[in-house]
Amino acid sequence: MRTSPALKRKGIASSLLRHIIEESLKCGYQRLSLETGSMDFFHPARKLYEKFGFAYCQPFSDYKADSNSVFMTKELKLISK
């Protein structure tokens, strides 16, 4: 996920991530996992994911450990209505 420089710091990435999480819950998903960069350029993205409850994890699916990648995951808890 990348926000246009002209629109940074306006909450767009948070809104998109919140939407993704909400839709994933509606679909009954139990976990969301992601891969992002390990370089300083990706630090704001990692902080955003941490803020939304993502934790660092091992590579998943077909990913292999790579010094350029960071893997994160979030357990989804269904919301009772």
N, CA, C and O atoms as a GROMACS GRO file, in nm:
protein
  324
    1MET      N    1   0.086  -0.116   0.000
    1MET     CA    2   0.000   0.000   0.000
    1MET      C    3   0.091   0.123   0.000
    1MET      O    4   0.185   0.132   0.079
    2ARG      N    5   0.062   0.214  -0.088
    2ARG     CA    6   0.143   0.336  -0.094
    2ARG      C    7   0.050   0.454  -0.122
    2ARG      O    8  -0.036   0.446  -0.209
    3THR      N    9   0.070   0.561  -0.048
    3THR     CA   10  -0.012   0.681  -0.063
    3THR      C   11   0.064   0.783  -0.146
    3THR      O   12   0.185   0.799  -0.132
    4SER      N   13  -0.007   0.850  -0.232
    4SER     CA   14   0.052   0.958  -0.313
    4SER      C   15   0.115   1.061  -0.219
    4SER      O   16   0.056   1.096  -0.117
    5PRO      N   17   0.234   1.110  -0.252
    5PRO     CA   18   0.299   1.210  -0.166
    5PRO      C   19   0.209   1.331  -0.137
    5PRO      O   20   0.216   1.388  -0.028
    6ALA      N   21   0.126   1.371  -0.232
    6ALA     CA   22   0.039   1.487  -0.212
    6ALA      C   23  -0.070   1.460  -0.108
    6ALA      O   24  -0.129   1.554  -0.055
    7LEU      N   25  -0.097   1.332  -0.079
    7LEU     CA   26  -0.206   1.297   0.012
    7LEU      C   27  -0.159   1.233   0.142
    7LEU      O   28  -0.240   1.185   0.221
    8LYS      N   29  -0.028   1.233   0.165
    8LYS     CA   30   0.025   1.173   0.287
    8LYS      C   31  -0.021   1.251   0.410
    8LYS      O   32  -0.046   1.372   0.404
    9ARG      N   33  -0.031   1.177   0.521
    9ARG     CA   34  -0.067   1.234   0.652
    9ARG      C   35  -0.212   1.281   0.657
    9ARG      O   36  -0.246   1.370   0.735
   10LYS      N   37  -0.297   1.223   0.574
   10LYS     CA   38  -0.439   1.260   0.572
   10LYS      C   39  -0.528   1.143   0.615
   10LYS      O   40  -0.650   1.153   0.609
   11GLY      N   41  -0.467   1.033   0.658
   11GLY     CA   42  -0.545   0.919   0.708
   11GLY      C   43  -0.593   0.823   0.602
   11GLY      O   44  -0.673   0.734   0.631
   12ILE      N   45  -0.547   0.839   0.480
   12ILE     CA   46  -0.595   0.753   0.371
   12ILE      C   47  -0.550   0.608   0.390
   12ILE      O   48  -0.631   0.516   0.376
   13ALA      N   49  -0.424   0.586   0.423
   13ALA     CA   50  -0.375   0.450   0.443
   13ALA      C   51  -0.448   0.383   0.559
   13ALA      O   52  -0.484   0.265   0.551
   14SER      N   53  -0.471   0.457   0.667
   14SER     CA   54  -0.546   0.401   0.780
   14SER      C   55  -0.688   0.366   0.739
   14SER      O   56  -0.739   0.261   0.777
   15SER      N   57  -0.752   0.451   0.663
   15SER     CA   58  -0.888   0.424   0.616
   15SER      C   59  -0.892   0.299   0.528
   15SER      O   60  -0.981   0.216   0.542
   16LEU      N   61  -0.796   0.287   0.438
   16LEU     CA   62  -0.791   0.169   0.351
   16LEU      C   63  -0.767   0.041   0.430
   16LEU      O   64  -0.832  -0.061   0.407
   17LEU      N   65  -0.674   0.047   0.524
   17LEU     CA   66  -0.643  -0.071   0.603
   17LEU      C   67  -0.762  -0.109   0.692
   17LEU      O   68  -0.794  -0.227   0.706
   18ARG      N   69  -0.827  -0.011   0.751
   18ARG     CA   70  -0.947  -0.036   0.831
   18ARG      C   71  -1.054  -0.104   0.745
   18ARG      O   72  -1.118  -0.200   0.789
   19HIS      N   73  -1.072  -0.056   0.623
   19HIS     CA   74  -1.170  -0.115   0.532
   19HIS      C   75  -1.135  -0.260   0.498
   19HIS      O   76  -1.222  -0.347   0.499
   20ILE      N   77  -1.008  -0.286   0.470
   20ILE     CA   78  -0.963  -0.422   0.439
   20ILE      C   79  -0.992  -0.515   0.558
   20ILE      O   80  -1.040  -0.627   0.538
   21ILE      N   81  -0.963  -0.470   0.678
   21ILE     CA   82  -0.987  -0.552   0.797
   21ILE      C   83  -1.136  -0.577   0.815
   21ILE      O   84  -1.177  -0.690   0.842
   22GLU      N   85  -1.218  -0.473   0.800
   22GLU     CA   86  -1.363  -0.488   0.815
   22GLU      C   87  -1.421  -0.586   0.711
   22GLU      O   88  -1.502  -0.671   0.745
   23GLU      N   89  -1.378  -0.573   0.588
   23GLU     CA   90  -1.428  -0.663   0.483
   23GLU      C   91  -1.380  -0.806   0.507
   23GLU      O   92  -1.453  -0.902   0.481
   24SER      N   93  -1.259  -0.822   0.556
   24SER     CA   94  -1.206  -0.954   0.587
   24SER      C   95  -1.288  -1.020   0.698
   24SER      O   96  -1.316  -1.140   0.691
   25LEU      N   97  -1.326  -0.943   0.797
   25LEU     CA   98  -1.413  -0.995   0.904
   25LEU      C   99  -1.548  -1.038   0.848
   25LEU      O  100  -1.599  -1.144   0.884
   26LYS      N  101  -1.605  -0.956   0.760
   26LYS     CA  102  -1.734  -0.990   0.699
   26LYS      C  103  -1.725  -1.120   0.620
   26LYS      O  104  -1.821  -1.197   0.614
   27CYS      N  105  -1.610  -1.145   0.559
   27CYS     CA  106  -1.589  -1.267   0.480
   27CYS      C  107  -1.558  -1.388   0.569
   27CYS      O  108  -1.551  -1.501   0.521
   28GLY      N  109  -1.540  -1.363   0.698
   28GLY     CA  110  -1.511  -1.473   0.789
   28GLY      C  111  -1.366  -1.514   0.795
   28GLY      O  112  -1.334  -1.621   0.847
   29TYR      N  113  -1.276  -1.431   0.742
   29TYR     CA  114  -1.134  -1.464   0.748
   29TYR      C  115  -1.087  -1.466   0.893
   29TYR      O  116  -1.137  -1.390   0.976
   30GLN      N  117  -0.993  -1.552   0.922
   30GLN     CA  118  -0.941  -1.564   1.057
   30GLN      C  119  -0.806  -1.495   1.074
   30GLN      O  120  -0.763  -1.471   1.187
   31ARG      N  121  -0.740  -1.464   0.964
   31ARG     CA  122  -0.607  -1.404   0.972
   31ARG      C  123  -0.580  -1.324   0.845
   31ARG      O  124  -0.623  -1.360   0.736
   32LEU      N  125  -0.507  -1.214   0.863
   32LEU     CA  126  -0.452  -1.139   0.750
   32LEU      C  127  -0.300  -1.142   0.766
   32LEU      O  128  -0.249  -1.122   0.876
   33SER      N  129  -0.230  -1.166   0.658
   33SER     CA  130  -0.083  -1.167   0.660
   33SER      C  131  -0.033  -1.083   0.544
   33SER      O  132  -0.097  -1.074   0.439
   34LEU      N  133   0.082  -1.020   0.565
   34LEU     CA  134   0.137  -0.932   0.462
   34LEU      C  135   0.288  -0.939   0.459
   34LEU      O  136   0.353  -0.980   0.555
   35GLU      N  137   0.340  -0.897   0.347
   35GLU     CA  138   0.484  -0.882   0.328
   35GLU      C  139   0.509  -0.737   0.292
   35GLU      O  140   0.437  -0.680   0.210
   36THR      N  141   0.610  -0.677   0.353
   36THR     CA  142   0.649  -0.541   0.319
   36THR      C  143   0.800  -0.533   0.323
   36THR      O  144   0.868  -0.629   0.360
   37GLY      N  145   0.853  -0.419   0.285
   37GLY     CA  146   0.998  -0.402   0.280
   37GLY      C  147   1.061  -0.385   0.416
   37GLY      O  148   0.996  -0.337   0.509
   38SER      N  149   1.186  -0.423   0.428
   38SER     CA  150   1.259  -0.411   0.554
   38SER      C  151   1.340  -0.280   0.562
   38SER      O  152   1.391  -0.245   0.669
   39MET      N  153   1.352  -0.210   0.450
   39MET     CA  154   1.433  -0.089   0.447
   39MET      C  155   1.364   0.028   0.519
   39MET      O  156   1.243   0.024   0.543
   40ASP      N  157   1.442   0.130   0.553
   40ASP     CA  158   1.389   0.247   0.625
   40ASP      C  159   1.272   0.312   0.552
   40ASP      O  160   1.181   0.366   0.616
   41PHE      N  161   1.272   0.307   0.420
   41PHE     CA  162   1.163   0.365   0.342
   41PHE      C  163   1.027   0.310   0.384
   41PHE      O  164   0.927   0.380   0.378
   42PHE      N  165   1.024   0.182   0.427
   42PHE     CA  166   0.899   0.115   0.463
   42PHE      C  167   0.865   0.128   0.612
   42PHE      O  168   0.764   0.073   0.656
   43HIS      N  169   0.946   0.200   0.688
   43HIS     CA  170   0.920   0.216   0.832
   43HIS      C  171   0.780   0.272   0.862
   43HIS      O  172   0.713   0.220   0.950
   44PRO      N  173   0.734   0.376   0.790
   44PRO     CA  174   0.598   0.424   0.817
   44PRO      C  175   0.491   0.318   0.793
   44PRO      O  176   0.393   0.312   0.867
   45ALA      N  177   0.508   0.235   0.693
   45ALA     CA  178   0.411   0.129   0.666
   45ALA      C  179   0.412   0.027   0.779
   45ALA      O  180   0.306  -0.015   0.825
   46ARG      N  181   0.530  -0.012   0.826
   46ARG     CA  182   0.538  -0.109   0.935
   46ARG      C  183   0.474  -0.052   1.061
   46ARG      O  184   0.405  -0.124   1.134
   47LYS      N  185   0.495   0.076   1.088
   47LYS     CA  186   0.433   0.141   1.205
   47LYS      C  187   0.281   0.141   1.192
   47LYS      O  188   0.210   0.118   1.291
   48LEU      N  189   0.231   0.166   1.073
   48LEU     CA  190   0.086   0.163   1.050
   48LEU      C  191   0.031   0.023   1.079
   48LEU      O  192  -0.069   0.009   1.149
   49TYR      N  193   0.097  -0.079   1.026
   49TYR     CA  194   0.050  -0.215   1.047
   49TYR      C  195   0.055  -0.251   1.197
   49TYR      O  196  -0.036  -0.316   1.248
   50GLU      N  197   0.160  -0.210   1.266
   50GLU     CA  198   0.170  -0.234   1.410
   50GLU      C  199   0.054  -0.166   1.483
   50GLU      O  200  -0.006  -0.225   1.573
   51LYS      N  201   0.024  -0.044   1.445
   51LYS     CA  202  -0.086   0.031   1.507
   51LYS      C  203  -0.219  -0.044   1.494
   51LYS      O  204  -0.305  -0.033   1.581
   52PHE      N  205  -0.235  -0.118   1.386
   52PHE     CA  206  -0.358  -0.192   1.362
   52PHE      C  207  -0.351  -0.336   1.414
   52PHE      O  208  -0.438  -0.418   1.384
   53GLY      N  209  -0.248  -0.366   1.491
   53GLY     CA  210  -0.241  -0.497   1.557
   53GLY      C  211  -0.168  -0.606   1.483
   53GLY      O  212  -0.175  -0.722   1.523
   54PHE      N  213  -0.099  -0.572   1.376
   54PHE     CA  214  -0.019  -0.672   1.306
   54PHE      C  215   0.109  -0.698   1.385
   54PHE      O  216   0.169  -0.605   1.440
   55ALA      N  217   0.150  -0.824   1.390
   55ALA     CA  218   0.273  -0.863   1.459
   55ALA      C  219   0.368  -0.927   1.358
   55ALA      O  220   0.326  -0.984   1.258
   56TYR      N  221   0.496  -0.916   1.387
   56TYR     CA  222   0.597  -0.976   1.299
   56TYR      C  223   0.588  -1.127   1.306
   56TYR      O  224   0.561  -1.184   1.412
   57CYS      N  225   0.611  -1.192   1.194
   57CYS     CA  226   0.600  -1.338   1.188
   57CYS      C  227   0.700  -1.393   1.087
   57CYS      O  228   0.772  -1.318   1.021
   58GLN      N  229   0.703  -1.523   1.079
   58GLN     CA  230   0.787  -1.592   0.981
   58GLN      C  231   0.723  -1.583   0.842
   58GLN      O  232   0.604  -1.553   0.831
   59PRO      N  233   0.800  -1.607   0.736
   59PRO     CA  234   0.741  -1.609   0.602
   59PRO      C  235   0.625  -1.709   0.596
   59PRO      O  236   0.626  -1.811   0.665
   60PHE      N  237   0.528  -1.679   0.513
   60PHE     CA  238   0.410  -1.764   0.498
   60PHE      C  239   0.391  -1.795   0.350
   60PHE      O  240   0.457  -1.738   0.264
   61SER      N  241   0.302  -1.887   0.323
   61SER     CA  242   0.270  -1.929   0.187
   61SER      C  243   0.398  -1.970   0.115
   61SER      O  244   0.475  -2.050   0.167
   62ASP      N  245   0.421  -1.915  -0.004
   62ASP     CA  246   0.538  -1.951  -0.083
   62ASP      C  247   0.657  -1.857  -0.060
   62ASP      O  248   0.761  -1.871  -0.125
   63TYR      N  249   0.642  -1.762   0.033
   63TYR     CA  250   0.752  -1.670   0.062
   63TYR      C  251   0.868  -1.743   0.127
   63TYR      O  252   0.850  -1.842   0.198
   64LYS      N  253   0.987  -1.693   0.102
   64LYS     CA  254   1.108  -1.743   0.166
   64LYS      C  255   1.169  -1.626   0.246
   64LYS      O  256   1.149  -1.510   0.211
   65ALA      N  257   1.242  -1.658   0.350
   65ALA     CA  258   1.311  -1.555   0.428
   65ALA      C  259   1.401  -1.476   0.333
   65ALA      O  260   1.471  -1.532   0.249
   66ASP      N  261   1.398  -1.344   0.349
   66ASP     CA  262   1.469  -1.254   0.258
   66ASP      C  263   1.503  -1.128   0.338
   66ASP      O  264   1.416  -1.072   0.404
   67SER      N  265   1.626  -1.083   0.332
   67SER     CA  266   1.667  -0.965   0.410
   67SER      C  267   1.595  -0.838   0.365
   67SER      O  268   1.598  -0.738   0.437
   68ASN      N  269   1.533  -0.838   0.250
   68ASN     CA  270   1.461  -0.721   0.200
   68ASN      C  271   1.313  -0.722   0.239
   68ASN      O  272   1.241  -0.626   0.212
   69SER      N  273   1.268  -0.830   0.301
   69SER     CA  274   1.126  -0.845   0.333
   69SER      C  275   1.102  -0.861   0.483
   69SER      O  276   1.186  -0.914   0.556
   70VAL      N  277   0.986  -0.812   0.524
   70VAL     CA  278   0.937  -0.829   0.661
   70VAL      C  279   0.797  -0.888   0.647
   70VAL      O  280   0.720  -0.848   0.559
   71PHE      N  281   0.764  -0.981   0.733
   71PHE     CA  282   0.634  -1.048   0.728
   71PHE      C  283   0.558  -1.016   0.855
   71PHE      O  284   0.614  -1.016   0.965
   72MET      N  285   0.429  -0.988   0.839
   72MET     CA  286   0.345  -0.952   0.953
   72MET      C  287   0.211  -1.024   0.939
   72MET      O  288   0.168  -1.058   0.829
   73THR      N  289   0.147  -1.046   1.054
   73THR     CA  290   0.018  -1.113   1.052
   73THR      C  291  -0.071  -1.058   1.163
   73THR      O  292  -0.023  -1.003   1.262
   74LYS      N  293  -0.201  -1.074   1.144
   74LYS     CA  294  -0.300  -1.028   1.242
   74LYS      C  295  -0.409  -1.133   1.250
   74LYS      O  296  -0.470  -1.168   1.150
   75GLU      N  297  -0.434  -1.183   1.372
   75GLU     CA  298  -0.546  -1.273   1.396
   75GLU      C  299  -0.672  -1.187   1.397
   75GLU      O  300  -0.676  -1.082   1.461
   76LEU      N  301  -0.773  -1.233   1.327
   76LEU     CA  302  -0.900  -1.159   1.322
   76LEU      C  303  -0.998  -1.226   1.418
   76LEU      O  304  -1.013  -1.348   1.418
   77LYS      N  305  -1.062  -1.145   1.497
   77LYS     CA  306  -1.162  -1.195   1.590
   77LYS      C  307  -1.297  -1.148   1.542
   77LYS      O  308  -1.320  -1.028   1.524
   78LEU      N  309  -1.386  -1.242   1.522
   78LEU     CA  310  -1.521  -1.207   1.477
   78LEU      C  311  -1.590  -1.124   1.584
   78LEU      O  312  -1.581  -1.152   1.704
   79ILE      N  313  -1.660  -1.023   1.537
   79ILE     CA  314  -1.732  -0.933   1.627
   79ILE      C  315  -1.874  -0.983   1.642
   79ILE      O  316  -1.946  -0.997   1.543
   80SER      N  317  -1.915  -1.009   1.765
   80SER     CA  318  -2.053  -1.052   1.790
   80SER      C  319  -2.145  -0.934   1.781
   80SER      O  320  -2.112  -0.824   1.824
   81LYS      N  321  -2.264  -0.958   1.723
   81LYS     CA  322  -2.361  -0.848   1.711
   81LYS      C  323  -2.475  -0.870   1.808
   81LYS      O  324  -2.567  -0.788   1.814
   0.00000   0.00000   0.00000
